[in-house]
Amino acid sequence: MFFVKLAIRFIIFVLASIFPKFKMSIGLVLIIYMTLFSAFLFWGAHIDNIYGEPAWVVRNMRISGVVVLIVGWVLGIALMLQARGDATMWEDGLEEYARKQGMDALQRDAKDTDKD
């Protein structure tokens, strides 16, 4: 079971490092899941407050909910910005590659015309 979880994490890591769009979607999913988990903590704090749990329990659940919400949004946005930067680097690299291919073709054509 441990190796299966490790393999899944490795696959996700590899996909995120290769495909920027996958990394962007992971950022969005992270934001959604952390927001839902935060809502679950706030709901639990509300239920605990209704049923008379100590105030420190309710306070700690609310603080945990806020921390989870902030961390989720910060990490999700950071992943999405990193994916956008990676996509820009890929596009720049492809443009540079196409430009070099065009220059090589022009040089070959120039050499061919010199021979004639």
Sequence and secondary structure as in RCSB ss.txt:
>XXXX:A:sequence
MFFVKLAIRFIIFVLASIFPKFKMSIGLVLIIYMTLFSAFLFWGAHIDNIYGEPAWVVRNMRISGVVVLIVGWVL
GIALMLQARGDATMWEDGLEEYARKQGMDALQRDAKDTDKD
>XXXX:A:secstr
 HHHHHHHHHHHHHHHHH HHHHHHHHHHHHHHHHHHHHHHHHHHHHHHHTT  HHHHHHHHHHHHHHHHHHHHH
HHHHHHHHHHHHHHHHHHHHHHHHHHHHHHHHHHHHHHHH 
